[in-house]
Amino acid sequence: MIAENAPADSPPVPVQGLHHFAWRCRDSEETRRFYEDLLGLPLTHVIKSDHVPSTGEHCPYVHIFFQMRDGSHIAFFDLGDDVAALPSPNTPAWVNHIALRVGSVEELMAAKMRLEAAGVEVLGPTDHHIIESIYFFDPNGIRLELTTPTASKAEMAAHAQRARAELDAWTVRKAELRKATNHG
């Protein structure tokens, strides 16, 4: 929720990109094998500590980082208890996922073949009209999407021009659906 007294005259700080997305993993070596050996993301940094820097809480952990070609990372916390993060009980399994970009449809299909050869169940390819994607789960139960853009810059610019109006229309429809559900 945005504070109502947020300074309207100052612009937002420009976000330069994703540094890392972090999630809990069951086993750091199992996770390393999947992300480094199978997906090809090099392990570039490891943090080991007995205390959480932001809270001071005692919790021995290792924090591992895998780098993508654009410099961003996917990272994991192994808390040493062989427990993976639980899926959200109020959210379908297909909703929460991490989408990683590859360079072409050919690379997407090569990744699918490599994953399947390693025994990973892969769904897709799926044509989303602006991207083509495959879906699979990592050893921690995190749903991953490998995707590649298929729309032109002009097509994406046209989508961007309509995005706010489309979201506003969804907000109206959602309110109508809620009203019908609550009074119907």
C-alpha positions in Angstrom: 0.0 0.0 0.0 1.4 3.4 -1.0 1.3 5.9 1.9 -1.2 8.7 1.2 1.4 11.3 2.4 4.1 10.1 -0.1 5.8 13.1 -1.6 4.0 13.6 -5.0 6.5 16.1 -6.3 9.6 13.8 -6.0 10.0 11.1 -8.7 10.5 7.5 -7.8 14.1 6.3 -7.5 15.0 4.7 -10.8 15.2 0.9 -10.5 18.1 -0.3 -12.6 17.1 -3.9 -12.9 16.9 -7.1 -10.9 19.9 -7.8 -8.6 18.6 -11.1 -7.3 15.5 -13.1 -6.5 16.0 -15.2 -3.3 14.1 -18.3 -2.2 14.6 -21.0 0.4 16.1 -24.3 -0.9 16.1 -27.7 0.7 19.7 -28.6 -0.1 22.3 -26.1 -1.5 24.3 -28.8 -3.3 21.2 -30.3 -5.0 20.2 -26.7 -5.9 23.7 -26.0 -7.2 23.7 -29.1 -9.4 20.3 -28.0 -10.9 21.1 -24.3 -11.5 24.8 -24.6 -12.4 25.2 -28.0 -14.0 21.8 -28.3 -15.7 20.8 -24.7 -16.4 24.3 -23.4 -16.8 24.1 -20.5 -14.3 27.5 -20.2 -12.6 27.7 -20.2 -8.8 29.3 -16.8 -8.2 28.9 -16.0 -4.5 28.4 -17.8 -1.2 27.5 -16.1 2.1 27.7 -18.3 5.3 26.6 -16.9 8.6 25.0 -17.9 11.9 23.1 -14.6 12.2 20.8 -12.7 9.9 22.4 -9.4 9.1 19.1 -7.4 8.8 17.5 -8.7 12.1 20.4 -10.1 14.2 18.3 -13.3 14.6 20.3 -16.5 15.2 19.8 -18.8 12.2 22.8 -20.6 10.6 22.5 -20.5 6.9 24.3 -20.4 3.5 23.1 -18.0 0.9 24.1 -19.0 -2.7 24.0 -16.9 -5.8 23.8 -18.0 -9.5 24.5 -15.3 -12.1 22.6 -14.8 -15.4 24.3 -13.3 -18.4 22.7 -9.8 -17.8 24.4 -9.7 -14.3 21.2 -10.5 -12.3 21.1 -13.5 -10.0 18.8 -16.1 -8.6 19.7 -16.9 -5.0 18.8 -19.4 -2.4 19.0 -19.8 1.4 19.8 -23.3 2.8 18.9 -23.1 6.5 20.5 -26.5 7.2 17.2 -28.3 8.0 16.5 -30.1 4.6 13.2 -28.2 4.3 12.1 -26.5 1.1 9.7 -23.5 1.2 6.1 -24.6 1.1 3.8 -23.6 -1.8 1.2 -20.9 -1.0 -2.0 -22.7 0.1 -4.3 -20.1 -1.5 -2.6 -19.9 -4.8 -2.7 -22.3 -7.8 0.7 -23.9 -8.5 1.0 -22.3 -11.9 0.7 -18.7 -10.6 3.9 -18.1 -8.6 7.0 -18.7 -10.8 10.2 -17.3 -12.0 10.6 -16.6 -15.7 14.1 -16.6 -17.2 14.8 -15.3 -20.7 16.7 -17.3 -23.4 17.8 -15.9 -26.7 15.6 -17.7 -29.2 13.0 -20.3 -29.9 15.8 -22.7 -30.9 17.5 -22.2 -27.6 14.2 -22.7 -25.8 13.7 -26.0 -27.5 17.4 -27.1 -26.8 16.8 -26.3 -23.1 13.6 -28.4 -23.2 15.5 -31.4 -24.7 18.3 -31.0 -22.1 15.9 -30.8 -19.2 13.9 -33.8 -20.4 17.1 -35.8 -20.9 17.9 -35.1 -17.3 14.6 -36.5 -16.2 12.8 -33.1 -15.6 9.2 -33.0 -16.6 8.6 -30.0 -19.0 5.3 -28.5 -20.0 5.3 -26.7 -23.3 6.2 -25.0 -25.5 3.4 -22.6 -24.9 2.7 -19.7 -27.3 1.7 -16.6 -25.3 1.6 -14.4 -28.5 4.4 -12.1 -27.3 6.6 -14.9 -25.8 7.0 -18.6 -26.2 7.7 -20.6 -23.0 8.4 -23.9 -21.3 7.6 -24.7 -17.7 9.1 -27.0 -15.1 9.9 -27.3 -11.4 13.3 -27.1 -9.7 14.3 -29.5 -6.9 12.7 -27.1 -4.4 9.3 -27.1 -6.0 9.8 -23.6 -7.5 8.0 -23.3 -10.9 10.4 -22.0 -13.5 9.6 -20.6 -16.9 12.2 -20.4 -19.7 10.9 -17.9 -22.2 11.9 -16.0 -25.4 10.3 -12.9 -26.9 8.5 -13.5 -30.2 6.8 -10.1 -30.7 8.4 -7.2 -32.4 9.4 -4.0 -30.6 6.5 -2.2 -32.4 4.0 -4.8 -31.2 5.3 -4.5 -27.6 5.1 -0.7 -27.8 1.4 -1.0 -28.9 0.8 -3.3 -25.9 2.4 -0.8 -23.6 0.2 2.0 -24.9 -2.9 -0.1 -24.1 -1.7 -1.6 -20.8 -3.1 1.0 -18.4 -6.6 1.0 -20.1 -6.6 -2.9 -20.0 -5.8 -2.9 -16.3 -8.4 -0.3 -15.6 -11.0 -2.5 -17.5 -10.0 -5.5 -15.4 -10.4 -3.5 -12.2 -14.0 -2.6 -13.2 -14.7 -6.2 -14.2 -13.2 -7.6 -11.0 -15.5 -5.3 -8.9 -18.5 -6.5 -11.0 -17.5 -10.1 -10.4 -17.1 -9.6 -6.6 -20.5 -7.8 -6.5 -22.2 -10.7 -8.4 -20.5 -13.3 -6.2 -21.5 -11.5 -2.9 -25.1 -10.7 -4.0 -25.8 -13.5 -6.4 
